Amino acid sequence: MSTVENQVPVFEGIPSSDDLARIADLLVQAGLETIELSDGKGARCFLRVDASASASHVPTSGVPSAPAEAMQTDLAVKAPYFGVLALTELAEIGTLVRQGDVVAQMRIGTLQVPVTVPIEGTVVEVVGQDGVLTGYGAVVVRIEPTV
């Protein structure tokens, strides 16, 4: 298994379109939406991908998707930062959560950023995977709001 750093092309100046496409695919695979590259000599490249438009490149888990009606009523709780996801005991399907409850932590080294629930409701889906590098804005859990 190769590391991401072995897959990212080295560039002098602006990357080629083929290199940009390869980097964009790596971003989607990692669940990230943006990256800034710099050669240390003043050349910078900022790349943003639309994860929803690139969903065809992301391998599916084989799990059937939820009905369209359920997707319209639930709320996606997203990662406020990037890092290794550490789910808490509240991140289980059927758990009643209150506004401000911590369902996960994003960890980078010693930095820990909580993933909090913005509303009261019930966890209906756990999307994030414990121990996996997760990008900013990636969906961690879905909450069905309490009526």
N, CA, C and O atoms as a GROMACS GRO file, in nm:
protein
  588
    1MET      N    1   0.084  -0.118   0.000
    1MET     CA    2   0.000   0.000   0.000
    1MET      C    3   0.089   0.124   0.000
    1MET      O    4   0.175   0.138   0.086
    2SER      N    5   0.068   0.212  -0.095
    2SER     CA    6   0.151   0.331  -0.104
    2SER      C    7   0.087   0.447  -0.028
    2SER      O    8  -0.035   0.450  -0.011
    3THR      N    9   0.169   0.539   0.015
    3THR     CA   10   0.118   0.654   0.086
    3THR      C   11   0.078   0.762  -0.012
    3THR      O   12   0.122   0.762  -0.127
    4VAL      N   13  -0.006   0.854   0.033
    4VAL     CA   14  -0.052   0.963  -0.052
    4VAL      C   15   0.065   1.048  -0.097
    4VAL      O   16   0.067   1.095  -0.211
    5GLU      N   17   0.164   1.069  -0.010
    5GLU     CA   18   0.277   1.153  -0.049
    5GLU      C   19   0.356   1.093  -0.164
    5GLU      O   20   0.422   1.166  -0.238
    6ASN      N   21   0.353   0.962  -0.182
    6ASN     CA   22   0.418   0.900  -0.296
    6ASN      C   23   0.337   0.915  -0.424
    6ASN      O   24   0.390   0.897  -0.533
    7GLN      N   25   0.208   0.948  -0.412
    7GLN     CA   26   0.120   0.959  -0.527
    7GLN      C   27   0.107   1.103  -0.577
    7GLN      O   28   0.075   1.124  -0.694
    8VAL      N   29   0.133   1.202  -0.492
    8VAL     CA   30   0.119   1.342  -0.531
    8VAL      C   31   0.238   1.379  -0.618
    8VAL      O   32   0.353   1.362  -0.578
    9PRO      N   33   0.210   1.431  -0.738
    9PRO     CA   34   0.321   1.464  -0.828
    9PRO      C   35   0.403   1.582  -0.776
    9PRO      O   36   0.350   1.673  -0.712
   10VAL      N   37   0.533   1.579  -0.805
   10VAL     CA   38   0.623   1.688  -0.774
   10VAL      C   39   0.612   1.786  -0.890
   10VAL      O   40   0.606   1.743  -1.006
   11PHE      N   41   0.609   1.916  -0.863
   11PHE     CA   42   0.598   2.011  -0.972
   11PHE      C   43   0.687   2.132  -0.950
   11PHE      O   44   0.717   2.169  -0.837
   12GLU      N   45   0.728   2.190  -1.058
   12GLU     CA   46   0.802   2.316  -1.060
   12GLU      C   47   0.710   2.415  -1.129
   12GLU      O   48   0.683   2.399  -1.248
   13GLY      N   49   0.660   2.514  -1.060
   13GLY     CA   50   0.566   2.608  -1.122
   13GLY      C   51   0.426   2.551  -1.119
   13GLY      O   52   0.388   2.481  -1.025
   14ILE      N   53   0.348   2.581  -1.221
   14ILE     CA   54   0.208   2.538  -1.228
   14ILE      C   55   0.202   2.392  -1.274
   14ILE      O   56   0.265   2.356  -1.374
   15PRO      N   57   0.127   2.306  -1.203
   15PRO     CA   58   0.115   2.165  -1.243
   15PRO      C   59   0.046   2.152  -1.378
   15PRO      O   60  -0.032   2.239  -1.418
   16SER      N   61   0.074   2.044  -1.448
   16SER     CA   62   0.007   2.018  -1.576
   16SER      C   63  -0.137   1.978  -1.550
   16SER      O   64  -0.175   1.948  -1.436
   17SER      N   65  -0.218   1.979  -1.655
   17SER     CA   66  -0.359   1.941  -1.639
   17SER      C   67  -0.371   1.795  -1.596
   17SER      O   68  -0.462   1.760  -1.520
   18ASP      N   69  -0.281   1.708  -1.644
   18ASP     CA   70  -0.284   1.568  -1.600
   18ASP      C   71  -0.253   1.555  -1.452
   18ASP      O   72  -0.317   1.477  -1.381
   19ASP      N   73  -0.154   1.633  -1.404
   19ASP     CA   74  -0.119   1.631  -1.262
   19ASP      C   75  -0.236   1.685  -1.178
   19ASP      O   76  -0.266   1.630  -1.072
   20LEU      N   77  -0.300   1.791  -1.225
   20LEU     CA   78  -0.414   1.847  -1.152
   20LEU      C   79  -0.528   1.745  -1.143
   20LEU      O   80  -0.592   1.732  -1.039
   21ALA      N   81  -0.554   1.674  -1.253
   21ALA     CA   82  -0.659   1.572  -1.251
   21ALA      C   83  -0.625   1.461  -1.152
   21ALA      O   84  -0.713   1.413  -1.081
   22ARG      N   85  -0.497   1.420  -1.147
   22ARG     CA   86  -0.454   1.315  -1.053
   22ARG      C   87  -0.469   1.363  -0.909
   22ARG      O   88  -0.514   1.288  -0.822
   23ILE      N   89  -0.432   1.488  -0.884
   23ILE     CA   90  -0.445   1.544  -0.749
   23ILE      C   91  -0.593   1.554  -0.710
   23ILE      O   92  -0.630   1.523  -0.597
   24ALA      N   93  -0.678   1.596  -0.805
   24ALA     CA   94  -0.822   1.605  -0.778
   24ALA      C   95  -0.879   1.469  -0.742
   24ALA      O   96  -0.960   1.459  -0.650
   25ASP      N   97  -0.838   1.364  -0.813
   25ASP     CA   98  -0.884   1.229  -0.780
   25ASP      C   99  -0.840   1.188  -0.640
   25ASP      O  100  -0.917   1.126  -0.567
   26LEU      N  101  -0.717   1.222  -0.602
   26LEU     CA  102  -0.668   1.191  -0.467
   26LEU      C  103  -0.749   1.265  -0.361
   26LEU      O  104  -0.778   1.209  -0.255
   27LEU      N  105  -0.785   1.390  -0.389
   27LEU     CA  106  -0.867   1.467  -0.294
   27LEU      C  107  -1.001   1.397  -0.272
   27LEU      O  108  -1.044   1.379  -0.158
   28VAL      N  109  -1.066   1.358  -0.380
   28VAL     CA  110  -1.196   1.292  -0.369
   28VAL      C  111  -1.183   1.162  -0.291
   28VAL      O  112  -1.266   1.133  -0.205
   29GLN      N  113  -1.079   1.083  -0.321
   29GLN     CA  114  -1.058   0.956  -0.250
   29GLN      C  115  -1.038   0.978  -0.101
   29GLN      O  116  -1.079   0.895  -0.020
   30ALA      N  117  -0.973   1.088  -0.064
   30ALA     CA  118  -0.945   1.118   0.077
   30ALA      C  119  -1.062   1.189   0.145
   30ALA      O  120  -1.057   1.213   0.266
   31GLY      N  121  -1.167   1.224   0.069
   31GLY     CA  122  -1.280   1.294   0.127
   31GLY      C  123  -1.252   1.440   0.151
   31GLY      O  124  -1.319   1.504   0.233
   32LEU      N  125  -1.153   1.496   0.081
   32LEU     CA  126  -1.117   1.636   0.096
   32LEU      C  127  -1.172   1.716  -0.022
   32LEU      O  128  -1.199   1.661  -0.128
   33GLU      N  129  -1.187   1.846  -0.002
   33GLU     CA  130  -1.241   1.931  -0.108
   33GLU      C  131  -1.140   2.031  -0.161
   33GLU      O  132  -1.153   2.076  -0.275
   34THR      N  133  -1.039   2.067  -0.082
   34THR     CA  134  -0.944   2.169  -0.126
   34THR      C  135  -0.801   2.131  -0.088
   34THR      O  136  -0.777   2.056   0.006
   35ILE      N  137  -0.707   2.186  -0.166
   35ILE     CA  138  -0.566   2.171  -0.134
   35ILE      C  139  -0.492   2.290  -0.193
   35ILE      O  140  -0.528   2.342  -0.299
   36GLU      N  141  -0.389   2.334  -0.124
   36GLU     CA  142  -0.301   2.438  -0.177
   36GLU      C  143  -0.162   2.380  -0.186
   36GLU      O  144  -0.108   2.328  -0.089
   37LEU      N  145  -0.103   2.389  -0.306
   37LEU     CA  146   0.031   2.339  -0.329
   37LEU      C  147   0.125   2.457  -0.347
   37LEU      O  148   0.086   2.559  -0.405
   38SER      N  149   0.247   2.445  -0.300
   38SER     CA  150   0.346   2.550  -0.315
   38SER      C  151   0.482   2.486  -0.338
   38SER      O  152   0.513   2.382  -0.280
   39ASP      N  153   0.564   2.549  -0.424
   39ASP     CA  154   0.696   2.495  -0.448
   39ASP      C  155   0.802   2.563  -0.362
   39ASP      O  156   0.921   2.531  -0.375
   40GLY      N  157   0.763   2.655  -0.275
   40GLY     CA  158   0.857   2.723  -0.188
   40GLY      C  159   0.930   2.837  -0.256
   40GLY      O  160   1.008   2.907  -0.191
   41LYS      N  161   0.907   2.857  -0.384
   41LYS     CA  162   0.972   2.965  -0.459
   41LYS      C  163   0.871   3.069  -0.505
   41LYS      O  164   0.903   3.156  -0.586
   42GLY      N  165   0.752   3.060  -0.453
   42GLY     CA  166   0.650   3.158  -0.489
   42GLY      C  167   0.539   3.104  -0.577
   42GLY      O  168   0.436   3.169  -0.591
   43ALA      N  169   0.558   2.988  -0.638
   43ALA     CA  170   0.452   2.929  -0.720
   43ALA      C  171   0.351   2.862  -0.628
   43ALA      O  172   0.388   2.779  -0.544
   44ARG      N  173   0.224   2.897  -0.644
   44ARG     CA  174   0.118   2.839  -0.561
   44ARG      C  175   0.004   2.795  -0.650
   44ARG      O  176  -0.025   2.857  -0.753
   45CYS      N  177  -0.061   2.689  -0.611
   45CYS     CA  178  -0.176   2.636  -0.684
   45CYS      C  179  -0.281   2.597  -0.580
   45CYS      O  180  -0.254   2.516  -0.492
   46PHE      N  181  -0.401   2.655  -0.593
   46PHE     CA  182  -0.512   2.622  -0.504
   46PHE      C  183  -0.612   2.542  -0.585
   46PHE      O  184  -0.657   2.589  -0.690
   47LEU      N  185  -0.648   2.423  -0.538
   47LEU     CA  186  -0.738   2.335  -0.611
   47LEU      C  187  -0.857   2.300  -0.523
   47LEU      O  188  -0.841   2.259  -0.408
   48ARG      N  189  -0.977   2.318  -0.579
   48ARG     CA  190  -1.101   2.284  -0.508
   48ARG      C  191  -1.179   2.189  -0.597
   48ARG      O  192  -1.195   2.214  -0.717
   49VAL      N  193  -1.228   2.078  -0.539
   49VAL     CA  194  -1.310   1.984  -0.614
   49VAL      C  195  -1.449   1.982  -0.554
   49VAL      O  196  -1.467   2.003  -0.434
   50ASP      N  197  -1.546   1.957  -0.638
   50ASP     CA  198  -1.684   1.943  -0.594
   50ASP      C  199  -1.707   1.795  -0.567
   50ASP      O  200  -1.724   1.716  -0.660
   51ALA      N  201  -1.707   1.758  -0.441
   51ALA     CA  202  -1.717   1.616  -0.404
   51ALA      C  203  -1.846   1.553  -0.457
   51ALA      O  204  -1.846   1.435  -0.492
   52SER      N  205  -1.955   1.630  -0.462
   52SER     CA  206  -2.080   1.573  -0.511
   52SER      C  207  -2.073   1.546  -0.661
   52SER      O  208  -2.130   1.448  -0.708
   53ALA      N  209  -2.004   1.631  -0.736
   53ALA     CA  210  -1.991   1.610  -0.880
   53ALA      C  211  -1.894   1.498  -0.910
   53ALA      O  212  -1.902   1.436  -1.016
   54SER      N  213  -1.803   1.469  -0.818
   54SER     CA  214  -1.703   1.366  -0.839
   54SER      C  215  -1.741   1.235  -0.772
   54SER      O  216  -1.657   1.146  -0.758
   55ALA      N  217  -1.864   1.222  -0.729
   55ALA     CA  218  -1.906   1.103  -0.655
   55ALA      C  219  -1.889   0.975  -0.734
   55ALA      O  220  -1.877   0.868  -0.676
   56SER      N  221  -1.887   0.984  -0.867
   56SER     CA  222  -1.871   0.864  -0.947
   56SER      C  223  -1.732   0.804  -0.931
   56SER      O  224  -1.712   0.686  -0.962
   57HIS      N  225  -1.635   0.882  -0.884
   57HIS     CA  226  -1.500   0.832  -0.864
   57HIS      C  227  -1.481   0.767  -0.729
   57HIS      O  228  -1.383   0.696  -0.707
   58VAL      N  229  -1.574   0.789  -0.636
   58VAL     CA  230  -1.561   0.736  -0.502
   58VAL      C  231  -1.618   0.596  -0.498
   58VAL      O  232  -1.732   0.576  -0.539
   59PRO      N  233  -1.542   0.497  -0.449
   59PRO     CA  234  -1.595   0.362  -0.446
   59PRO      C  235  -1.714   0.353  -0.352
   59PRO      O  236  -1.713   0.413  -0.244
   60THR      N  237  -1.816   0.278  -0.391
   60THR     CA  238  -1.934   0.264  -0.307
   60THR      C  239  -1.915   0.146  -0.215
   60THR      O  240  -1.838   0.055  -0.244
   61SER      N  241  -1.985   0.149  -0.104
   61SER     CA  242  -1.970   0.045  -0.004
   61SER      C  243  -2.061  -0.073  -0.030
   61SER      O  244  -2.050  -0.175   0.037
   62GLY      N  245  -2.151  -0.061  -0.127
   62GLY     CA  246  -2.244  -0.169  -0.154
   62GLY      C  247  -2.366  -0.161  -0.065
   62GLY      O  248  -2.455  -0.246  -0.076
   63VAL      N  249  -2.372  -0.062   0.024
   63VAL     CA  250  -2.486  -0.045   0.111
   63VAL      C  251  -2.591   0.036   0.038
   63VAL      O  252  -2.558   0.142  -0.016
   64PRO      N  253  -2.716  -0.010   0.033
   64PRO     CA  254  -2.818   0.066  -0.038
   64PRO      C  255  -2.838   0.203   0.026
   64PRO      O  256  -2.829   0.217   0.148
   65SER      N  257  -2.864   0.301  -0.056
   65SER     CA  258  -2.885   0.436  -0.004
   65SER      C  259  -3.024   0.447   0.058
   65SER      O  260  -3.114   0.369   0.027
   66ALA      N  261  -3.039   0.546   0.145
   66ALA     CA  262  -3.167   0.568   0.212
   66ALA      C  263  -3.267   0.622   0.112
   66ALA      O  264  -3.228   0.682   0.012
   67PRO      N  265  -3.397   0.601   0.136
   67PRO     CA  266  -3.498   0.656   0.046
   67PRO      C  267  -3.486   0.807   0.036
   67PRO      O  268  -3.438   0.872   0.129
   68ALA      N  269  -3.527   0.863  -0.075
   68ALA     CA  270  -3.516   1.007  -0.100
   68ALA      C  271  -3.589   1.087   0.007
   68ALA      O  272  -3.543   1.195   0.045
   69GLU      N  273  -3.703   1.036   0.055
   69GLU     CA  274  -3.779   1.110   0.157
   69GLU      C  275  -3.698   1.126   0.285
   69GLU      O  276  -3.699   1.233   0.345
   70ALA      N  277  -3.626   1.021   0.327
   70ALA     CA  278  -3.547   1.029   0.449
   70ALA      C  279  -3.432   1.127   0.433
   70ALA      O  280  -3.396   1.197   0.528
   71MET      N  281  -3.374   1.134   0.314
   71MET     CA  282  -3.262   1.223   0.290
   71MET      C  283  -3.306   1.369   0.297
   71MET      O  284  -3.224   1.455   0.327
   72GLN      N  285  -3.431   1.398   0.269
   72GLN     CA  286  -3.478   1.535   0.270
   72GLN      C  287  -3.507   1.587   0.410
   72GLN      O  288  -3.503   1.708   0.432
   73THR      N  289  -3.534   1.499   0.503
   73THR     CA  290  -3.574   1.545   0.636
   73THR      C  291  -3.460   1.542   0.737
   73THR      O  292  -3.469   1.606   0.841
   74ASP      N  293  -3.353   1.469   0.709
   74ASP     CA  294  -3.246   1.463   0.807
   74ASP      C  295  -3.143   1.574   0.783
   74ASP      O  296  -3.141   1.638   0.678
   75LEU      N  297  -3.058   1.594   0.883
   75LEU     CA  298  -2.957   1.699   0.880
   75LEU      C  299  -2.819   1.636   0.885
   75LEU      O  300  -2.791   1.553   0.971
   76ALA      N  301  -2.732   1.676   0.793
   76ALA     CA  302  -2.595   1.625   0.791
   76ALA      C  303  -2.510   1.705   0.890
   76ALA      O  304  -2.504   1.827   0.882
   77VAL      N  305  -2.445   1.635   0.982
   77VAL     CA  306  -2.349   1.697   1.074
   77VAL      C  307  -2.212   1.677   1.011
   77VAL      O  308  -2.168   1.564   0.993
   78LYS      N  309  -2.145   1.788   0.977
   78LYS     CA  310  -2.021   1.782   0.901
   78LYS      C  311  -1.899   1.813   0.987
   78LYS      O  312  -1.908   1.880   1.089
   79ALA      N  313  -1.786   1.762   0.941
   79ALA     CA  314  -1.659   1.786   1.010
   79ALA      C  315  -1.621   1.933   0.999
   79ALA      O  316  -1.616   1.986   0.889
   80PRO      N  317  -1.594   2.000   1.112
   80PRO     CA  318  -1.557   2.141   1.110
   80PRO      C  319  -1.409   2.165   1.081
   80PRO      O  320  -1.364   2.279   1.074
   81TYR      N  321  -1.335   2.057   1.064
   81TYR     CA  322  -1.191   2.063   1.043
   81TYR      C  323  -1.150   1.932   0.977
   81TYR      O  324  -1.235   1.844   0.961
   82PHE      N  325  -1.027   1.917   0.938
   82PHE     CA  326  -0.981   1.790   0.884
   82PHE      C  327  -0.897   1.720   0.990
   82PHE      O  328  -0.838   1.785   1.076
   83GLY      N  329  -0.891   1.589   0.982
   83GLY     CA  330  -0.810   1.513   1.076
   83GLY      C  331  -0.858   1.370   1.084
   83GLY      O  332  -0.942   1.327   1.005
   84VAL      N  333  -0.803   1.297   1.179
   84VAL     CA  334  -0.844   1.159   1.199
   84VAL      C  335  -0.970   1.161   1.285
   84VAL      O  336  -0.972   1.220   1.393
   85LEU      N  337  -1.074   1.097   1.235
   85LEU     CA  338  -1.204   1.099   1.301
   85LEU      C  339  -1.206   1.000   1.418
   85LEU      O  340  -1.167   0.885   1.403
   86ALA      N  341  -1.252   1.048   1.533
   86ALA     CA  342  -1.270   0.962   1.651
   86ALA      C  343  -1.415   0.977   1.695
   86ALA      O  344  -1.451   1.076   1.759
   87LEU      N  345  -1.498   0.879   1.662
   87LEU     CA  346  -1.640   0.884   1.698
   87LEU      C  347  -1.658   0.863   1.848
   87LEU      O  348  -1.580   0.791   1.910
   88THR      N  349  -1.760   0.927   1.905
   88THR     CA  350  -1.792   0.907   2.046
   88THR      C  351  -1.907   0.807   2.057
   88THR      O  352  -1.962   0.763   1.956
   89GLU      N  353  -1.942   0.772   2.180
   89GLU     CA  354  -2.052   0.677   2.202
   89GLU      C  355  -2.186   0.733   2.155
   89GLU      O  356  -2.281   0.657   2.137
   90LEU      N  357  -2.196   0.865   2.136
   90LEU     CA  358  -2.320   0.925   2.088
   90LEU      C  359  -2.341   0.902   1.938
   90LEU      O  360  -2.452   0.921   1.888
   91ALA      N  361  -2.237   0.863   1.866
   91ALA     CA  362  -2.246   0.842   1.722
   91ALA      C  363  -2.290   0.699   1.691
   91ALA      O  364  -2.220   0.624   1.624
   92GLU      N  365  -2.407   0.665   1.739
   92GLU     CA  366  -2.466   0.534   1.711
   92GLU      C  367  -2.609   0.554   1.666
   92GLU      O  368  -2.681   0.638   1.720
   93ILE      N  369  -2.651   0.477   1.566
   93ILE     CA  370  -2.786   0.489   1.514
   93ILE      C  371  -2.886   0.467   1.627
   93ILE      O  372  -2.874   0.373   1.705
   94GLY      N  373  -2.986   0.556   1.634
   94GLY     CA  374  -3.090   0.548   1.735
   94GLY      C  375  -3.063   0.630   1.860
   94GLY      O  376  -3.151   0.642   1.946
   95THR      N  377  -2.944   0.687   1.873
   95THR     CA  378  -2.909   0.766   1.991
   95THR      C  379  -2.976   0.903   1.983
   95THR      O  380  -2.970   0.971   1.881
   96LEU      N  381  -3.040   0.942   2.092
   96LEU     CA  382  -3.100   1.076   2.102
   96LEU      C  383  -2.989   1.173   2.144
   96LEU      O  384  -2.922   1.153   2.244
   97VAL      N  385  -2.972   1.278   2.065
   97VAL     CA  386  -2.868   1.377   2.093
   97VAL      C  387  -2.932   1.513   2.112
   97VAL      O  388  -3.039   1.542   2.057
   98ARG      N  389  -2.864   1.596   2.190
   98ARG     CA  390  -2.911   1.734   2.215
   98ARG      C  391  -2.817   1.832   2.146
   98ARG      O  392  -2.703   1.799   2.114
   99GLN      N  393  -2.867   1.951   2.125
   99GLN     CA  394  -2.784   2.055   2.064
   99GLN      C  395  -2.657   2.073   2.146
   99GLN      O  396  -2.662   2.089   2.268
  100GLY      N  397  -2.542   2.071   2.078
  100GLY     CA  398  -2.413   2.088   2.145
  100GLY      C  399  -2.344   1.959   2.184
  100GLY      O  400  -2.228   1.962   2.223
  101ASP      N  401  -2.414   1.845   2.176
  101ASP     CA  402  -2.351   1.716   2.208
  101ASP      C  403  -2.236   1.688   2.110
  101ASP      O  404  -2.245   1.722   1.992
  102VAL      N  405  -2.131   1.628   2.161
  102VAL     CA  406  -2.014   1.595   2.079
  102VAL      C  407  -2.029   1.451   2.028
  102VAL      O  408  -2.032   1.357   2.107
  103VAL      N  409  -2.039   1.436   1.894
  103VAL     CA  410  -2.053   1.303   1.836
  103VAL      C  411  -1.920   1.248   1.787
  103VAL      O  412  -1.908   1.128   1.758
  104ALA      N  413  -1.819   1.335   1.777
  104ALA     CA  414  -1.686   1.290   1.732
  104ALA      C  415  -1.583   1.398   1.762
  104ALA      O  416  -1.616   1.510   1.799
  105GLN      N  417  -1.457   1.360   1.746
  105GLN     CA  418  -1.344   1.453   1.757
  105GLN      C  419  -1.263   1.440   1.628
  105GLN      O  420  -1.247   1.330   1.575
  106MET      N  421  -1.213   1.553   1.579
  106MET     CA  422  -1.119   1.552   1.467
  106MET      C  423  -0.982   1.572   1.531
  106MET      O  424  -0.960   1.670   1.602
  107ARG      N  425  -0.889   1.478   1.507
  107ARG     CA  426  -0.758   1.484   1.572
  107ARG      C  427  -0.646   1.498   1.470
  107ARG      O  428  -0.638   1.423   1.373
  108ILE      N  429  -0.560   1.597   1.494
  108ILE     CA  430  -0.436   1.614   1.418
  108ILE      C  431  -0.329   1.637   1.524
  108ILE      O  432  -0.325   1.743   1.586
  109GLY      N  433  -0.243   1.539   1.544
  109GLY     CA  434  -0.141   1.550   1.649
  109GLY      C  435  -0.210   1.566   1.783
  109GLY      O  436  -0.290   1.482   1.823
  110THR      N  437  -0.177   1.675   1.854
  110THR     CA  438  -0.238   1.698   1.984
  110THR      C  439  -0.364   1.784   1.975
  110THR      O  440  -0.435   1.800   2.074
  111LEU      N  441  -0.392   1.840   1.857
  111LEU     CA  442  -0.511   1.922   1.837
  111LEU      C  443  -0.634   1.834   1.825
  111LEU      O  444  -0.635   1.736   1.750
  112GLN      N  445  -0.739   1.868   1.902
  112GLN     CA  446  -0.865   1.797   1.894
  112GLN      C  447  -0.976   1.899   1.875
  112GLN      O  448  -0.991   1.991   1.955
  113VAL      N  449  -1.053   1.882   1.769
  113VAL     CA  450  -1.165   1.972   1.739
  113VAL      C  451  -1.293   1.891   1.750
  113VAL      O  452  -1.308   1.790   1.680
  114PRO      N  453  -1.387   1.933   1.836
  114PRO     CA  454  -1.511   1.856   1.852
  114PRO      C  455  -1.605   1.872   1.733
  114PRO      O  456  -1.611   1.978   1.671
  115VAL      N  457  -1.678   1.766   1.703
  115VAL     CA  458  -1.785   1.769   1.604
  115VAL      C  459  -1.914   1.768   1.685
  115VAL      O  460  -1.949   1.667   1.746
  116THR      N  461  -1.984   1.882   1.685
  116THR     CA  462  -2.102   1.896   1.769
  116THR      C  463  -2.230   1.895   1.686
  116THR      O  464  -2.230   1.928   1.567
  117VAL      N  465  -2.338   1.856   1.750
  117VAL     CA  466  -2.469   1.849   1.687
  117VAL      C  467  -2.538   1.985   1.703
  117VAL      O  468  -2.547   2.037   1.814
  118PRO      N  469  -2.587   2.043   1.592
  118PRO     CA  470  -2.648   2.176   1.600
  118PRO      C  471  -2.794   2.176   1.646
  118PRO      O  472  -2.848   2.282   1.678
  119ILE      N  473  -2.858   2.058   1.649
  119ILE     CA  474  -2.999   2.050   1.687
  119ILE      C  475  -3.024   1.924   1.769
  119ILE      O  476  -2.941   1.833   1.773
  120GLU      N  477  -3.139   1.921   1.834
  120GLU     CA  478  -3.180   1.800   1.905
  120GLU      C  479  -3.242   1.704   1.805
  120GLU      O  480  -3.316   1.746   1.716
  121GLY      N  481  -3.213   1.575   1.820
  121GLY     CA  482  -3.271   1.476   1.730
  121GLY      C  483  -3.215   1.338   1.756
  121GLY      O  484  -3.156   1.312   1.861
  122THR      N  485  -3.236   1.250   1.659
  122THR     CA  486  -3.193   1.112   1.668
  122THR      C  487  -3.093   1.082   1.557
  122THR      O  488  -3.114   1.122   1.442
  123VAL      N  489  -2.986   1.013   1.591
  123VAL     CA  490  -2.887   0.974   1.491
  123VAL      C  491  -2.951   0.866   1.402
  123VAL      O  492  -2.991   0.761   1.452
  124VAL      N  493  -2.960   0.894   1.270
  124VAL     CA  494  -3.021   0.798   1.178
  124VAL      C  495  -2.919   0.732   1.086
  124VAL      O  496  -2.948   0.630   1.024
  125GLU      N  497  -2.798   0.790   1.078
  125GLU     CA  498  -2.694   0.730   0.994
  125GLU      C  499  -2.558   0.777   1.045
  125GLU      O  500  -2.540   0.894   1.077
  126VAL      N  501  -2.464   0.685   1.051
  126VAL     CA  502  -2.325   0.718   1.083
  126VAL      C  503  -2.248   0.701   0.953
  126VAL      O  504  -2.228   0.589   0.905
  127VAL      N  505  -2.203   0.814   0.896
  127VAL     CA  506  -2.135   0.814   0.767
  127VAL      C  507  -1.984   0.804   0.786
  127VAL      O  508  -1.917   0.729   0.715
  128GLY      N  509  -1.930   0.878   0.883
  128GLY     CA  510  -1.786   0.880   0.908
  128GLY      C  511  -1.738   0.748   0.964
  128GLY      O  512  -1.812   0.674   1.029
  129GLN      N  513  -1.610   0.719   0.938
  129GLN     CA  514  -1.550   0.595   0.987
  129GLN      C  515  -1.445   0.627   1.092
  129GLN      O  516  -1.354   0.708   1.069
  130ASP      N  517  -1.457   0.564   1.206
  130ASP     CA  518  -1.366   0.585   1.317
  130ASP      C  519  -1.223   0.552   1.276
  130ASP      O  520  -1.196   0.447   1.217
  131GLY      N  521  -1.129   0.643   1.309
  131GLY     CA  522  -0.988   0.619   1.282
  131GLY      C  523  -0.943   0.652   1.141
  131GLY      O  524  -0.829   0.622   1.105
  132VAL      N  525  -1.031   0.712   1.060
  132VAL     CA  526  -1.000   0.741   0.920
  132VAL      C  527  -0.975   0.891   0.902
  132VAL      O  528  -1.047   0.973   0.960
  133LEU      N  529  -0.874   0.927   0.822
  133LEU     CA  530  -0.849   1.066   0.788
  133LEU      C  531  -0.971   1.120   0.715
  133LEU      O  532  -1.013   1.065   0.613
  134THR      N  533  -1.027   1.228   0.768
  134THR     CA  534  -1.152   1.283   0.717
  134THR      C  535  -1.133   1.429   0.681
  134THR      O  536  -1.069   1.504   0.755
  135GLY      N  537  -1.187   1.469   0.569
  135GLY     CA  538  -1.172   1.606   0.520
  135GLY      C  539  -1.271   1.703   0.582
  135GLY      O  540  -1.376   1.664   0.634
  136TYR      N  541  -1.233   1.831   0.575
  136TYR     CA  542  -1.321   1.938   0.620
  136TYR      C  543  -1.452   1.931   0.542
  136TYR      O  544  -1.450   1.919   0.419
  137GLY      N  545  -1.564   1.940   0.611
  137GLY     CA  546  -1.694   1.940   0.546
  137GLY      C  547  -1.751   1.804   0.516
  137GLY      O  548  -1.863   1.794   0.465
  138ALA      N  549  -1.676   1.697   0.545
  138ALA     CA  550  -1.728   1.562   0.521
  138ALA      C  551  -1.839   1.531   0.622
  138ALA      O  552  -1.831   1.572   0.738
  139VAL      N  553  -1.941   1.461   0.577
  139VAL     CA  554  -2.052   1.426   0.664
  139VAL      C  555  -2.005   1.319   0.764
  139VAL      O  556  -1.948   1.217   0.725
  140VAL      N  557  -2.031   1.344   0.893
  140VAL     CA  558  -1.993   1.250   0.998
  140VAL      C  559  -2.114   1.165   1.037
  140VAL      O  560  -2.106   1.042   1.038
  141VAL      N  561  -2.225   1.231   1.069
  141VAL     CA  562  -2.350   1.161   1.103
  141VAL      C  563  -2.467   1.239   1.043
  141VAL      O  564  -2.453   1.355   1.005
  142ARG      N  565  -2.581   1.173   1.036
  142ARG     CA  566  -2.705   1.239   0.994
  142ARG      C  567  -2.803   1.231   1.111
  142ARG      O  568  -2.818   1.127   1.176
  143ILE      N  569  -2.870   1.344   1.134
  143ILE     CA  570  -2.962   1.356   1.248
  143ILE      C  571  -3.103   1.381   1.196
  143ILE      O  572  -3.124   1.466   1.109
  144GLU      N  573  -3.200   1.306   1.250
  144GLU     CA  574  -3.342   1.332   1.223
  144GLU      C  575  -3.387   1.426   1.336
  144GLU      O  576  -3.392   1.385   1.452
  145PRO      N  577  -3.419   1.553   1.302
  145PRO     CA  578  -3.456   1.649   1.405
  145PRO      C  579  -3.581   1.606   1.483
  145PRO      O  580  -3.672   1.545   1.427
  146THR      N  581  -3.584   1.638   1.612
  146THR     CA  582  -3.700   1.615   1.694
  146THR      C  583  -3.805   1.720   1.656
  146THR      O  584  -3.775   1.839   1.646
  147VAL      N  585  -3.926   1.673   1.636
  147VAL     CA  586  -4.033   1.765   1.592
  147VAL      C  587  -4.091   1.842   1.706
  147VAL      O  588  -4.181   1.923   1.686
   0.00000   0.00000   0.00000
